[in-house]
């Protein structure tokens, strides 16, 4: 499936992080990439994050956390309900393939694909997210109400588990059918309700680190590198008229110590790349049952076997000098020459064929394969997906 009737450049310029947008079935041939029974099966698995929201009365929602017994879904009649399963792209290749159509947003911003299935009237209540989201209608129909712009000061209902808005100011209403998409920017209130018993929605969410997360994470990392010997010094100190004053010169030195420690851009890039690539669900990997050897990798490449990226793994890179620094699942690889080209290529493609691999390229692929971050086509089914 391809987004053939959609202009990414115009969307980014006019709507991304600005205004909601309804996109009427822009696909060349839309087919929902996951079945309801398949979704219910995932919700029964202990390594899969899932939730069940049941509307027990007017404006009253109850939340249950998975995993669930299969029998749980047989006794849901009577009240509107919604099943939500996180990171379905990590388990269903067809859902992972859907992400290829949204690569106009950098990979490091993509979180995962959550899939919901609801009965008529089902929904999770009026809420807002702190990230961008594409809401793709997979099956059936859903009505979305879009409301006001919210922030952390917006009043919420006194619900222990669901962050539901105390007040919803309806601004627009969109009815979505199969293949339709609703884009919602961060902070925009929205409320979805299933219009039939075959309502499935795929939500592609995008990560956006807060300033607090960045400052805390980076400063904690810097602190780990500092020693007690690195202290304030003021040689040539002159006597002050008033010893109680902290002078401007002293403040300049003190602040410079802090800014110098935090201002190393190259080290910040390395910290952020490793931190941002840390897997959300580390138990989902493709580690081979027995570690591969160089000959295994060389043999697969000589036979033209494609390299597949684990959909649960996170790949990104930054350019540094004449090479790149590759980040995969929290690990860092310094790559030069032809290895740099391979690293950049593997970050940009879910599947690729590697030709003319040098020993250094084989070394990188071997390391990634034994981490469970890549596999060779056909081998991924034999890998351990539970860590």
C-alpha positions as CSV (number, residue, x, y, z in Angstrom):
1,X,0.0,0.0,0.0
2,X,1.2,3.5,-0.9
3,X,0.2,7.0,0.0
4,X,-0.4,7.9,-3.6
5,X,-2.8,10.8,-3.1
6,X,-0.9,12.7,-0.4
7,X,1.7,15.5,-0.6
8,X,4.2,15.1,2.3
9,X,5.9,18.5,1.6
10,X,2.6,20.4,1.6
11,X,1.5,18.6,4.7
12,X,4.7,19.4,6.6
13,X,4.5,23.0,5.6
14,X,0.9,23.6,6.3
15,X,-0.2,21.2,9.1
16,X,2.6,19.3,10.9
17,X,2.5,20.5,14.5
18,X,0.0,23.2,13.5
19,X,-3.5,22.1,12.7
20,X,-5.5,18.9,12.5
21,X,-6.1,17.5,9.0
22,X,-8.6,14.9,7.7
23,X,-7.1,13.0,4.7
24,X,-9.7,11.1,2.7
25,X,-8.4,7.6,1.8
26,X,-5.1,8.6,0.1
27,X,-4.0,5.0,-0.5
28,X,-3.7,3.3,-3.8
29,X,-5.4,0.1,-2.5
30,X,-6.2,0.2,1.2
31,X,-6.3,-3.1,3.1
32,X,-6.2,-3.3,6.9
33,X,-2.9,-4.9,7.8
34,X,-4.1,-6.7,10.9
35,X,-7.2,-8.8,11.7
36,X,-9.3,-8.4,14.9
37,X,-8.6,-12.0,15.9
38,X,-4.9,-11.4,15.5
39,X,-5.1,-8.3,17.7
40,X,-7.0,-10.2,20.4
41,X,-4.4,-12.9,20.3
42,X,-1.6,-10.3,20.9
43,X,-3.5,-8.9,23.8
44,X,-3.3,-12.4,25.4
45,X,0.5,-12.4,25.3
46,X,2.4,-11.4,28.4
47,X,5.1,-9.6,26.5
48,X,2.6,-7.3,24.7
49,X,1.3,-4.2,26.4
50,X,-2.5,-4.1,26.1
51,X,-5.5,-2.3,27.7
52,X,-9.2,-2.7,27.7
53,X,-11.4,0.3,28.3
54,X,-15.1,-0.3,29.0
55,X,-17.7,2.4,29.2
56,X,-19.7,1.3,32.2
57,X,-22.1,4.3,32.2
58,X,-22.6,7.8,30.7
59,X,-19.2,9.5,30.9
60,X,-17.8,6.6,33.0
61,X,-14.8,4.6,31.8
62,X,-13.1,1.7,33.4
63,X,-9.6,0.5,32.5
64,X,-8.1,-3.0,32.7
65,X,-4.5,-3.9,31.9
66,X,-3.5,-7.0,29.9
67,X,-2.6,-9.6,29.3
68,X,-6.1,-11.0,29.0
69,X,-7.6,-14.5,28.8
70,X,-9.2,-15.3,25.5
71,X,-12.5,-15.8,27.4
72,X,-12.5,-12.2,28.4
73,X,-13.5,-11.0,25.0
74,X,-16.5,-13.4,24.9
75,X,-18.3,-11.6,27.7
76,X,-18.0,-8.0,26.6
77,X,-21.5,-7.5,25.2
78,X,-23.7,-4.9,26.8
79,X,-21.3,-2.0,27.3
80,X,-19.2,-0.2,24.7
81,X,-15.6,-1.3,24.9
82,X,-12.2,-0.7,23.3
83,X,-9.2,-2.9,23.2
84,X,-5.9,-1.2,22.7
85,X,-2.6,-2.9,21.9
86,X,0.7,-1.1,21.8
87,X,3.6,-1.7,19.3
88,X,1.7,-3.9,17.0
89,X,4.3,-3.0,14.4
90,X,6.8,-5.0,16.4
91,X,4.8,-8.2,16.0
92,X,2.9,-7.9,12.7
93,X,5.2,-7.4,9.6
94,X,2.3,-5.9,7.6
95,X,1.8,-3.2,10.2
96,X,5.5,-2.5,10.4
97,X,5.5,-2.1,6.6
98,X,2.9,0.6,7.0
99,X,5.5,2.9,8.6
100,X,7.5,3.1,5.4
101,X,4.8,5.5,4.1
102,X,5.5,8.0,6.9
103,X,9.3,8.2,6.6
104,X,8.9,11.9,5.6
105,X,9.1,12.3,9.4
106,X,12.6,11.3,10.7
107,X,12.8,7.7,12.1
108,X,14.0,8.9,15.5
109,X,10.7,10.6,16.0
110,X,8.6,7.5,15.4
111,X,7.4,5.7,18.5
112,X,5.2,2.8,17.5
113,X,1.8,1.8,16.0
114,X,-1.0,1.3,18.5
115,X,-4.0,-0.6,17.2
116,X,-7.5,-0.4,18.8
117,X,-10.6,-2.4,18.1
118,X,-14.0,-1.2,19.5
119,X,-17.6,-2.1,19.6
120,X,-20.3,0.4,18.7
121,X,-20.0,3.4,20.9
122,X,-16.6,2.4,22.2
123,X,-13.9,4.9,22.9
124,X,-11.4,6.0,25.5
125,X,-13.0,9.4,26.3
126,X,-12.0,12.9,25.5
127,X,-8.2,13.4,26.0
128,X,-5.1,15.0,24.5
129,X,-1.7,13.7,23.7
130,X,1.7,15.4,23.9
131,X,2.8,14.0,20.6
132,X,1.8,14.0,17.0
133,X,-0.4,11.2,15.8
134,X,-1.9,9.8,12.6
135,X,-5.2,8.0,13.2
136,X,-5.7,5.6,10.3
137,X,-9.1,4.0,10.1
138,X,-8.4,0.3,9.4
139,X,-11.8,-1.2,9.4
140,X,-15.4,0.0,10.1
141,X,-16.2,3.6,10.9
142,X,-15.2,6.0,13.7
143,X,-16.4,9.5,14.5
144,X,-13.7,11.9,15.8
145,X,-14.5,15.1,17.6
146,X,-11.6,17.5,17.7
147,X,-11.5,20.2,20.4
148,X,-9.4,22.8,22.1
149,X,-5.7,23.1,22.6
150,X,-4.6,21.8,26.0
151,X,-1.6,21.8,28.2
152,X,-0.6,20.5,31.6
153,X,-2.8,23.1,33.3
154,X,-5.9,21.9,31.5
155,X,-8.4,20.4,34.1
156,X,-8.8,16.6,34.1
157,X,-11.4,14.4,35.5
158,X,-10.7,12.6,38.8
159,X,-9.9,9.3,37.2
160,X,-7.0,7.3,38.7
161,X,-5.9,5.6,35.4
162,X,-7.2,7.6,32.4
163,X,-6.3,11.2,31.8
164,X,-9.6,12.4,30.6
165,X,-10.6,16.1,30.1
166,X,-13.0,17.7,32.5
167,X,-14.3,19.9,29.7
168,X,-14.4,19.3,25.9
169,X,-14.9,22.2,23.5
170,X,-15.9,20.7,20.2
171,X,-14.4,22.5,17.3
172,X,-14.9,20.0,14.4
173,X,-16.3,16.5,13.7
174,X,-14.9,14.0,11.3
175,X,-16.4,10.6,10.3
176,X,-13.7,8.2,9.1
177,X,-14.1,5.1,7.0
178,X,-11.5,2.5,6.0
179,X,-8.3,4.1,4.7
180,X,-9.2,7.6,6.0
181,X,-6.6,9.4,8.2
182,X,-6.9,12.1,10.8
183,X,-3.8,13.9,11.8
184,X,-3.8,15.5,15.3
185,X,-1.0,17.8,16.5
186,X,0.3,17.7,20.1
187,X,-2.0,19.2,22.7
188,X,-5.2,19.1,20.6
189,X,-8.1,17.5,22.4
190,X,-9.8,14.7,20.6
191,X,-12.5,12.0,21.3
192,X,-13.2,9.0,19.1
193,X,-16.3,6.9,19.1
194,X,-16.9,3.7,17.1
195,X,-19.9,3.8,14.8
196,X,-20.1,0.1,14.3
197,X,-18.9,-3.2,15.7
198,X,-16.0,-3.6,13.2
199,X,-14.1,-0.5,14.2
200,X,-10.3,-0.8,14.0
201,X,-8.0,2.2,14.2
202,X,-4.2,2.3,13.8
203,X,-2.4,5.1,15.6
204,X,1.0,6.1,14.5
205,X,2.5,8.1,17.4
206,X,5.7,10.3,17.3
207,X,8.0,10.8,20.2
208,X,8.8,14.3,21.4
209,X,11.3,14.5,24.3
210,X,10.4,17.3,26.8
211,X,13.0,19.9,27.7
212,X,12.9,18.5,31.3
213,X,13.8,15.0,30.0
214,X,16.6,16.3,27.9
215,X,18.1,18.5,30.6
216,X,17.8,15.7,33.2
217,X,19.2,12.9,31.0
218,X,22.1,14.9,29.6
219,X,23.1,16.5,32.9
220,X,23.0,13.1,34.6
221,X,25.2,11.7,31.9
222,X,27.7,14.6,32.2
223,X,27.7,14.2,36.0
224,X,28.8,10.6,35.6
225,X,31.9,11.9,33.8
226,X,33.0,14.5,36.3
227,X,35.4,14.2,39.2
228,X,35.6,16.0,42.5
229,X,39.0,17.4,41.5
230,X,37.3,19.6,38.9
231,X,36.6,22.6,41.1
232,X,36.2,26.4,41.0
233,X,39.4,28.4,41.1
234,X,40.1,32.1,41.3
235,X,43.8,32.8,41.0
236,X,44.7,36.5,41.2
237,X,41.7,37.2,43.5
238,X,41.5,40.9,44.6
239,X,40.2,42.1,47.9
240,X,36.6,43.1,47.9
241,X,35.1,46.2,49.5
242,X,32.3,44.0,50.8
243,X,33.1,40.3,51.5
244,X,29.4,39.5,51.4
245,X,29.1,40.2,47.7
246,X,29.2,37.4,45.1
247,X,30.8,39.4,42.3
248,X,29.8,39.4,38.6
249,X,33.3,38.0,37.8
250,X,32.7,35.1,40.2
251,X,29.3,34.4,38.7
252,X,30.8,34.4,35.2
253,X,33.4,31.8,36.2
254,X,30.8,29.6,38.0
255,X,28.3,29.7,35.1
256,X,31.1,29.1,32.6
257,X,32.0,25.9,34.5
258,X,28.5,24.6,34.1
259,X,28.0,25.7,30.5
260,X,31.4,24.3,29.4
261,X,30.5,20.9,31.0
262,X,27.1,20.8,29.3
263,X,28.1,22.5,26.0
264,X,30.0,19.7,24.3
265,X,27.8,19.2,21.2
266,X,29.7,16.1,19.9
267,X,29.2,14.3,23.2
268,X,25.6,15.5,23.4
269,X,24.9,14.0,20.0
270,X,26.4,10.7,21.1
271,X,24.5,10.7,24.3
272,X,21.2,11.6,22.6
273,X,21.7,9.0,19.8
274,X,22.3,6.2,22.3
275,X,19.5,7.3,24.6
276,X,17.0,7.8,21.9
277,X,17.7,4.5,20.3
278,X,17.2,2.5,23.5
279,X,14.4,0.0,22.7
280,X,11.0,0.6,24.3
281,X,10.4,-3.1,24.5
282,X,13.8,-4.7,24.9
283,X,12.4,-8.2,25.3
284,X,11.4,-8.2,21.6
285,X,14.5,-9.2,19.7
286,X,15.8,-11.4,17.0
287,X,18.8,-12.9,18.8
288,X,19.8,-16.1,17.1
289,X,19.6,-19.2,19.3
290,X,23.3,-19.7,18.6
291,X,25.6,-16.7,18.0
292,X,26.5,-16.3,14.3
293,X,30.1,-16.4,13.0
294,X,31.7,-14.3,10.3
295,X,31.3,-17.2,7.9
296,X,27.5,-17.2,8.4
297,X,27.2,-13.6,7.6
298,X,29.6,-13.8,4.6
299,X,27.7,-16.8,3.3
300,X,24.3,-15.1,3.5
301,X,25.7,-12.0,1.7
302,X,27.3,-14.1,-1.0
303,X,24.0,-15.7,-1.7
304,X,22.3,-12.3,-1.9
305,X,20.1,-12.9,1.1
306,X,18.4,-9.5,2.1
307,X,19.2,-8.0,5.5
308,X,16.0,-7.2,7.5
309,X,15.8,-4.7,10.3
310,X,14.0,-5.9,13.4
311,X,10.9,-3.7,13.6
312,X,11.3,-3.4,17.4
313,X,14.8,-2.1,17.0
314,X,15.7,1.6,16.7
315,X,18.4,2.7,14.2
316,X,19.7,6.3,13.7
317,X,23.0,8.0,13.0
318,X,24.8,11.3,13.2
319,X,27.5,12.5,10.8
320,X,30.8,13.1,12.4
321,X,33.8,14.2,10.4
322,X,34.2,11.9,7.4
323,X,32.2,9.1,9.0
324,X,29.0,8.5,10.9
325,X,28.2,7.4,14.4
326,X,25.6,4.6,14.3
327,X,23.1,4.1,17.2
328,X,21.2,0.8,17.4
329,X,19.2,-0.2,20.5
330,X,21.3,1.9,22.8
331,X,24.6,0.8,21.4
332,X,27.1,3.0,19.6
333,X,29.2,2.1,16.5
334,X,31.8,4.4,15.0
335,X,31.8,3.9,11.2
336,X,34.2,5.1,8.6
337,X,34.5,4.8,4.8
338,X,32.4,2.1,3.3
339,X,31.0,1.1,6.7
340,X,29.6,4.6,7.1
341,X,27.7,4.2,3.9
342,X,26.3,0.9,5.0
343,X,25.3,2.3,8.4
344,X,23.5,5.2,6.8
345,X,21.8,2.9,4.3
346,X,20.6,0.4,6.9
347,X,19.1,3.3,8.9
348,X,17.0,4.3,5.9
349,X,15.6,1.0,4.7
350,X,13.7,-1.8,6.5
351,X,15.2,-4.3,4.0
352,X,18.3,-4.2,1.9
353,X,20.7,-6.3,-0.1
354,X,24.4,-5.8,0.6
355,X,26.8,-6.3,-2.3
356,X,30.6,-6.2,-2.2
357,X,30.8,-6.3,1.6
358,X,34.2,-5.6,3.0
359,X,35.5,-7.3,6.2
360,X,34.6,-4.2,8.2
361,X,31.1,-4.2,6.8
362,X,30.7,-7.9,7.7
363,X,31.9,-7.2,11.2
364,X,29.2,-4.6,11.7
365,X,26.5,-6.8,10.3
366,X,27.7,-9.7,12.5
367,X,27.5,-7.5,15.6
368,X,24.0,-6.3,14.8
369,X,22.8,-9.8,14.0
370,X,24.0,-11.2,17.3
371,X,22.3,-8.2,19.1
372,X,19.1,-9.3,17.5
373,X,18.7,-5.9,15.7
374,X,18.9,-7.4,12.2
375,X,18.4,-10.8,10.7
376,X,18.8,-12.3,7.2
377,X,15.6,-13.0,5.3
378,X,14.2,-16.4,6.4
379,X,16.2,-16.5,9.6
380,X,14.0,-14.1,11.6
381,X,11.4,-16.8,12.1
382,X,14.1,-18.9,13.9
383,X,15.2,-16.1,16.2
384,X,14.2,-15.7,19.9
385,X,11.6,-13.0,20.1
386,X,11.3,-13.0,23.9
387,X,14.9,-12.0,24.7
